[in-house]
Amino acid sequence: MPVIEKARLVQGTPVPTIATDLGYANLSVFISMFRRALGETP
């Protein structure tokens, strides 16, 4: 995940908005990939 997207999470941007902006059509897939990459959920 790009640093800018991590910053958006810290700023309170809704997770579904970030997932859509990154091209994920399915929120569950985004959460799974996030967990796999960072070891925690968004």
OpenMM code with the backbone's topology and positions (N, CA, C; nanometers):
from openmm import Vec3, app, unit

residues = "MET PRO VAL ILE GLU LYS ALA ARG LEU VAL GLN GLY THR PRO VAL PRO THR ILE ALA THR ASP LEU GLY TYR ALA ASN LEU SER VAL PHE ILE SER MET PHE ARG ARG ALA LEU GLY GLU THR PRO".split()
positions = [
    Vec3(0.0853, -0.1170, 0.0000),
    Vec3(0.0000, 0.0000, 0.0000),
    Vec3(0.0897, 0.1232, 0.0000),
    Vec3(0.0628, 0.2145, -0.0903),
    Vec3(0.1427, 0.3372, -0.0936),
    Vec3(0.1304, 0.4163, 0.0368),
    Vec3(0.2341, 0.4881, 0.0699),
    Vec3(0.2364, 0.5684, 0.1923),
    Vec3(0.1191, 0.6645, 0.1968),
    Vec3(0.0833, 0.7226, 0.0844),
    Vec3(-0.0278, 0.8189, 0.0816),
    Vec3(-0.1586, 0.7537, 0.1257),
    Vec3(-0.1787, 0.6270, 0.0909),
    Vec3(-0.3010, 0.5584, 0.1322),
    Vec3(-0.2984, 0.5293, 0.2817),
    Vec3(-0.1822, 0.4984, 0.3373),
    Vec3(-0.1717, 0.4805, 0.4820),
    Vec3(-0.2062, 0.6106, 0.5528),
    Vec3(-0.1597, 0.7210, 0.4985),
    Vec3(-0.1893, 0.8518, 0.5575),
    Vec3(-0.3392, 0.8793, 0.5545),
    Vec3(-0.4056, 0.8372, 0.4477),
    Vec3(-0.5503, 0.8584, 0.4385),
    Vec3(-0.6228, 0.7796, 0.5467),
    Vec3(-0.5758, 0.6587, 0.5792),
    Vec3(-0.6369, 0.5815, 0.6872),
    Vec3(-0.6223, 0.6543, 0.8194),
    Vec3(-0.5038, 0.7086, 0.8447),
    Vec3(-0.4785, 0.7814, 0.9688),
    Vec3(-0.5681, 0.9045, 0.9772),
    Vec3(-0.5942, 0.9684, 0.8638),
    Vec3(-0.6766, 1.0890, 0.8613),
    Vec3(-0.8251, 1.0582, 0.8742),
    Vec3(-0.8631, 0.9315, 0.8710),
    Vec3(-1.0020, 0.8950, 0.8896),
    Vec3(-1.0811, 0.8737, 0.7624),
    Vec3(-1.0148, 0.8652, 0.6478),
    Vec3(-1.0851, 0.8350, 0.5233),
    Vec3(-1.1442, 0.6952, 0.5358),
    Vec3(-1.2712, 0.6768, 0.5019),
    Vec3(-1.3334, 0.5449, 0.5146),
    Vec3(-1.2594, 0.4386, 0.4325),
    Vec3(-1.2448, 0.3208, 0.4919),
    Vec3(-1.1750, 0.2103, 0.4263),
    Vec3(-1.2358, 0.1779, 0.2898),
    Vec3(-1.3691, 0.1722, 0.2754),
    Vec3(-1.4247, 0.1431, 0.1423),
    Vec3(-1.3837, 0.2456, 0.0361),
    Vec3(-1.3699, 0.3704, 0.0745),
    Vec3(-1.3274, 0.4745, -0.0197),
    Vec3(-1.1849, 0.4490, -0.0665),
    Vec3(-1.0973, 0.4172, 0.0265),
    Vec3(-0.9582, 0.3890, -0.0094),
    Vec3(-0.9506, 0.2655, -0.0980),
    Vec3(-1.0249, 0.1609, -0.0624),
    Vec3(-1.0241, 0.0373, -0.1420),
    Vec3(-1.0690, 0.0647, -0.2850),
    Vec3(-1.1757, 0.1397, -0.3010),
    Vec3(-1.2258, 0.1727, -0.4348),
    Vec3(-1.1238, 0.2557, -0.5116),
    Vec3(-1.0641, 0.3534, -0.4459),
    Vec3(-0.9640, 0.4381, -0.5110),
    Vec3(-0.8423, 0.3579, -0.5572),
    Vec3(-0.8118, 0.2497, -0.4866),
    Vec3(-0.6985, 0.1644, -0.5234),
    Vec3(-0.7363, 0.0593, -0.6271),
    Vec3(-0.8642, 0.0570, -0.6659),
    Vec3(-0.9064, -0.0343, -0.7715),
    Vec3(-0.9681, -0.1638, -0.7245),
    Vec3(-0.9936, -0.1770, -0.5956),
    Vec3(-1.0573, -0.2979, -0.5446),
    Vec3(-1.2085, -0.2849, -0.5577),
    Vec3(-1.2705, -0.3789, -0.6286),
    Vec3(-1.4155, -0.3789, -0.6430),
    Vec3(-1.4812, -0.4480, -0.5236),
    Vec3(-1.4040, -0.5294, -0.4525),
    Vec3(-1.4561, -0.6065, -0.3408),
    Vec3(-1.3806, -0.5668, -0.2137),
    Vec3(-1.4522, -0.5136, -0.1170),
    Vec3(-1.3911, -0.4675, 0.0076),
    Vec3(-1.3245, -0.5823, 0.0827),
    Vec3(-1.3843, -0.7003, 0.0801),
    Vec3(-1.3264, -0.8153, 0.1502),
    Vec3(-1.1888, -0.8513, 0.0957),
    Vec3(-1.1725, -0.8410, -0.0345),
    Vec3(-1.0423, -0.8702, -0.0957),
    Vec3(-0.9398, -0.7665, -0.0505),
    Vec3(-0.9789, -0.6399, -0.0477),
    Vec3(-0.8880, -0.5353, -0.0013),
    Vec3(-0.8445, -0.5621, 0.1422),
    Vec3(-0.9383, -0.5946, 0.2288),
    Vec3(-0.9058, -0.6199, 0.3690),
    Vec3(-0.8128, -0.7402, 0.3820),
    Vec3(-0.8379, -0.8450, 0.3042),
    Vec3(-0.7508, -0.9633, 0.3064),
    Vec3(-0.6092, -0.9293, 0.2622),
    Vec3(-0.5976, -0.8515, 0.1556),
    Vec3(-0.4655, -0.8134, 0.1056),
    Vec3(-0.3947, -0.7208, 0.2050),
    Vec3(-0.4686, -0.6314, 0.2664),
    Vec3(-0.4130, -0.5411, 0.3669),
    Vec3(-0.3570, -0.6235, 0.4826),
    Vec3(-0.4371, -0.7201, 0.5312),
    Vec3(-0.3953, -0.8044, 0.6427),
    Vec3(-0.2710, -0.8856, 0.6055),
    Vec3(-0.2696, -0.9391, 0.4843),
    Vec3(-0.1552, -1.0185, 0.4386),
    Vec3(-0.0283, -0.9323, 0.4312),
    Vec3(-0.0427, -0.8096, 0.3854),
    Vec3(0.0734, -0.7223, 0.3670),
    Vec3(0.1243, -0.6618, 0.4981),
    Vec3(0.0316, -0.6254, 0.5865),
    Vec3(0.0708, -0.5506, 0.7064),
    Vec3(0.0519, -0.6259, 0.8376),
    Vec3(-0.0132, -0.7426, 0.8319),
    Vec3(-0.0305, -0.8217, 0.9526),
    Vec3(-0.1412, -0.7757, 1.0445),
    Vec3(-0.2236, -0.6835, 0.9985),
    Vec3(-0.3376, -0.6348, 1.0769),
    Vec3(-0.4443, -0.5840, 0.9813),
    Vec3(-0.5646, -0.5689, 1.0318),
    Vec3(-0.6723, -0.5187, 0.9476),
    Vec3(-0.6720, -0.3660, 0.9482),
    Vec3(-0.7314, -0.3079, 0.8435),
    Vec3(-0.7347, -0.1608, 0.8385),
    Vec3(-0.8250, -0.1022, 0.9456),
] * unit.nanometer
topology = app.Topology()
chain = topology.addChain("A")
for resn in residues:
    res = topology.addResidue(resn, chain)
    for name in ("N", "CA", "C"):
        topology.addAtom(name, app.Element.getBySymbol(name[0]), res)
